[in-house]
């Protein structure tokens, strides 16, 4: 049976609910945190900087990824430099392209060369992995976030792509490959098996960690009991 203690991959919690982040911060298996504007909007965040500074102050020694939200590269760069100044544990998230599909490569080169630790996000293809990796400074730590879960949503097995992406990223020894948007706990073990460095996991999915190692016969019986109890609570009847 799988065991969380055997994992080599680093689990980053993905979300923007402050209270949930604090609870997860107490868990030693959570090695970092990621968020994005969509998660912040869902959590009702209305002051980006205040929220960013608050979580960085509360979690000072684990990496936290905070994303720019401008669409032109000049404004992205200004935002990235400001966000990077908020704390030494920040990874500034830069999308692989803007909304026009223009590659962020030159911006990545400038920021990475200046020692700003990036998390390049919304990467989906091996061509993007190659171009991003080439843009990163060899001496600056960085994260390349490949959205393996969304790739799987298209009917494509992400494992072979992620395996090849790992080989590409090796050309930058300080860069790490991140398996983004997992859909089920099995993805953590799949990502770990091939040697992925990091996986982001949503707070809801992390709640299922208690199921890891669960005896399948017991799980079967508990499921049968759930169906029975729900039918009884609903007072279902069939005339026989």
C-alpha positions as CSV (number, residue, x, y, z in Angstrom):
1,X,0.0,0.0,0.0
2,X,1.2,3.6,-0.7
3,X,2.6,5.6,2.2
4,X,3.0,9.3,2.5
5,X,6.2,8.9,4.5
6,X,7.8,7.2,1.5
7,X,7.3,10.2,-0.8
8,X,10.4,12.1,-2.1
9,X,8.3,14.7,-3.9
10,X,7.6,18.0,-2.2
11,X,3.9,18.8,-1.6
12,X,2.8,22.4,-2.0
13,X,-0.6,23.4,-0.8
14,X,-2.6,25.3,-3.5
15,X,-5.2,27.8,-2.3
16,X,-5.9,31.2,-0.9
17,X,-8.0,30.7,2.2
18,X,-5.8,32.1,5.0
19,X,-7.2,29.9,7.8
20,X,-6.8,26.7,5.8
21,X,-3.2,27.8,4.9
22,X,-2.4,28.3,8.6
23,X,-3.7,24.8,9.4
24,X,-1.7,23.3,6.6
25,X,1.4,25.2,7.7
26,X,1.3,23.2,10.9
27,X,1.7,20.0,8.8
28,X,5.4,19.2,8.2
29,X,4.7,17.4,5.0
30,X,3.5,20.7,3.4
31,X,6.8,22.1,2.0
32,X,5.4,25.2,0.4
33,X,2.4,27.1,-0.9
34,X,1.0,28.3,-4.2
35,X,-1.9,30.6,-5.1
36,X,-3.2,32.5,-8.1
37,X,-5.7,35.3,-8.9
38,X,-8.5,32.8,-9.6
39,X,-8.1,31.1,-6.2
40,X,-7.9,34.5,-4.5
41,X,-11.1,35.7,-6.2
42,X,-12.8,32.4,-5.1
43,X,-11.6,33.1,-1.5
44,X,-13.0,36.7,-1.6
45,X,-9.6,38.4,-1.5
46,X,-10.0,42.1,-2.5
47,X,-6.6,43.5,-1.5
48,X,-3.8,41.6,-3.3
49,X,-0.8,43.2,-1.6
50,X,-2.3,43.0,1.9
51,X,-3.0,39.3,1.5
52,X,0.4,38.6,0.0
53,X,2.2,40.3,2.7
54,X,0.1,38.7,5.4
55,X,0.8,35.1,4.3
56,X,4.5,35.9,3.8
57,X,4.7,37.2,7.3
58,X,2.9,34.2,8.7
59,X,4.9,31.7,6.7
60,X,8.4,33.1,6.5
61,X,10.5,30.0,5.9
62,X,8.6,28.0,3.2
63,X,8.3,29.0,-0.4
64,X,5.2,30.8,-1.4
65,X,4.3,31.5,-5.1
66,X,2.4,34.8,-5.8
67,X,1.4,35.7,-9.4
68,X,1.5,38.8,-11.4
69,X,-1.7,39.8,-13.0
70,X,-0.8,42.4,-15.7
71,X,-1.0,41.4,-19.3
72,X,1.7,43.5,-20.9
73,X,5.3,42.5,-20.2
74,X,6.4,46.0,-19.0
75,X,3.7,46.0,-16.3
76,X,4.4,42.3,-15.5
77,X,8.0,43.2,-14.8
78,X,7.1,46.0,-12.5
79,X,4.7,43.9,-10.6
80,X,7.2,41.0,-10.4
81,X,9.9,43.2,-8.9
82,X,7.5,44.6,-6.3
83,X,6.2,41.2,-5.3
84,X,9.7,39.8,-5.0
85,X,10.5,42.6,-2.6
86,X,7.9,41.4,-0.1
87,X,9.9,38.4,1.2
88,X,12.9,36.2,0.7
89,X,10.7,33.1,0.3
90,X,8.7,34.5,-2.7
91,X,8.5,32.7,-6.0
92,X,7.1,35.2,-8.5
93,X,4.6,33.5,-10.8
94,X,4.9,34.5,-14.4
95,X,2.5,33.0,-17.0
96,X,4.3,31.4,-19.9
97,X,2.5,33.8,-22.3
98,X,0.2,36.8,-22.0
99,X,-3.4,36.6,-23.2
100,X,-2.3,37.3,-26.8
101,X,-0.2,34.2,-26.7
102,X,3.1,36.1,-26.8
103,X,5.9,34.1,-25.1
104,X,7.2,35.6,-21.8
105,X,10.8,34.5,-22.6
106,X,12.6,37.9,-22.5
107,X,10.9,38.9,-19.3
108,X,11.9,35.5,-17.7
109,X,15.5,36.1,-18.8
110,X,15.7,39.6,-17.3
111,X,14.1,38.6,-14.0
112,X,16.0,35.3,-13.6
113,X,19.3,37.0,-14.5
114,X,18.6,39.5,-11.7
115,X,18.2,36.7,-9.1
116,X,14.4,36.8,-8.9
117,X,13.1,33.3,-8.2
118,X,10.3,32.5,-10.6
119,X,7.5,30.1,-10.9
120,X,6.7,29.9,-14.6
121,X,3.0,28.9,-14.8
122,X,0.4,27.6,-17.2
123,X,2.9,25.5,-19.1
124,X,1.3,22.7,-21.2
125,X,3.7,21.6,-23.9
126,X,7.3,20.3,-24.2
127,X,8.1,23.1,-26.5
128,X,7.1,25.6,-23.8
129,X,9.2,23.6,-21.3
130,X,12.2,23.9,-23.6
131,X,11.8,27.6,-24.2
132,X,11.2,28.4,-20.5
133,X,14.2,26.4,-19.4
134,X,16.4,28.1,-21.9
135,X,15.3,31.5,-20.6
136,X,16.1,30.7,-17.0
137,X,19.5,31.7,-15.5
138,X,21.5,28.7,-14.5
139,X,22.4,30.3,-11.2
140,X,18.9,31.3,-10.0
141,X,16.4,28.8,-8.5
142,X,13.1,28.5,-10.4
143,X,10.0,26.4,-10.8
144,X,8.5,25.3,-14.1
145,X,4.8,24.5,-13.5
146,X,3.4,22.0,-16.0
147,X,-0.4,21.6,-15.7
148,X,-0.4,17.9,-15.9
149,X,-4.0,17.6,-14.5
150,X,-5.4,19.8,-17.2
151,X,-3.4,17.9,-19.8
152,X,-5.1,14.7,-18.5
153,X,-8.4,16.5,-18.9
154,X,-7.8,16.5,-22.7
155,X,-7.4,12.7,-22.7
156,X,-3.6,12.8,-22.9
157,X,-1.6,10.8,-20.4
158,X,0.7,13.4,-18.7
159,X,3.3,11.0,-17.4
160,X,5.4,10.6,-20.6
161,X,5.3,14.4,-21.1
162,X,6.4,15.0,-17.5
163,X,9.1,12.4,-17.7
164,X,10.6,14.2,-20.8
165,X,10.1,17.6,-19.2
166,X,12.3,16.4,-16.3
167,X,15.1,15.7,-18.7
168,X,14.8,19.1,-20.2
169,X,14.8,20.9,-16.9
170,X,18.0,19.1,-15.9
171,X,19.9,21.6,-18.0
172,X,19.2,24.1,-15.2
173,X,20.3,22.4,-12.0
174,X,18.6,24.9,-9.8
175,X,15.2,24.6,-11.6
176,X,12.5,22.3,-10.4
177,X,9.6,20.7,-12.3
178,X,6.2,21.1,-10.7
179,X,3.2,18.8,-11.5
180,X,0.3,21.3,-11.3
181,X,-3.5,20.8,-11.1
182,X,-3.7,17.1,-9.9
183,X,-7.1,15.6,-10.1
184,X,-6.7,12.8,-7.6
185,X,-4.4,11.6,-4.8
186,X,-3.0,8.9,-7.1
187,X,-1.3,11.8,-9.1
188,X,0.9,12.5,-6.1
189,X,2.3,9.0,-6.3
190,X,2.5,9.1,-10.1
191,X,4.5,12.3,-10.0
192,X,6.8,11.0,-7.3
193,X,7.4,7.7,-9.2
194,X,8.9,9.6,-12.2
195,X,11.0,11.9,-10.0
196,X,9.0,15.2,-10.3
197,X,10.3,17.7,-7.7
198,X,7.1,19.4,-6.6
199,X,3.3,18.8,-6.8
200,X,0.7,21.4,-5.9
201,X,-2.4,20.0,-4.2
202,X,-5.6,21.9,-3.4
203,X,-6.9,22.1,0.1
204,X,-9.9,19.9,-0.7
205,X,-7.7,17.2,-2.2
206,X,-5.4,17.3,0.7
207,X,-8.3,16.3,3.0
208,X,-8.2,12.9,1.2
209,X,-4.7,12.1,2.5
210,X,-6.3,10.2,5.3
211,X,-7.4,7.6,2.7
212,X,-3.8,6.8,1.8
213,X,-3.0,3.2,3.0
214,X,-6.7,2.6,3.8
215,X,-7.4,-1.2,3.7
216,X,-9.5,-1.7,0.6
217,X,-11.8,-4.3,2.2
218,X,-12.5,-1.9,5.0
219,X,-13.1,0.9,2.5
220,X,-15.6,-1.3,0.7
221,X,-17.5,-2.1,3.9
222,X,-17.6,1.6,4.8
223,X,-19.0,2.5,1.4
224,X,-21.7,-0.1,1.7
225,X,-22.6,1.3,5.1
226,X,-22.7,4.8,3.7
227,X,-25.2,3.8,1.0
228,X,-27.3,1.9,3.6
229,X,-27.4,4.7,6.1
230,X,-28.2,7.3,3.5
231,X,-31.1,5.2,2.2
232,X,-32.4,4.8,5.8
233,X,-32.0,8.5,6.5
234,X,-34.0,9.3,3.4
235,X,-36.7,6.8,4.5
236,X,-36.8,5.2,1.1
237,X,-39.3,2.4,0.6
238,X,-40.2,0.0,-2.2
239,X,-43.5,-1.9,-2.3
240,X,-42.6,-5.6,-2.5
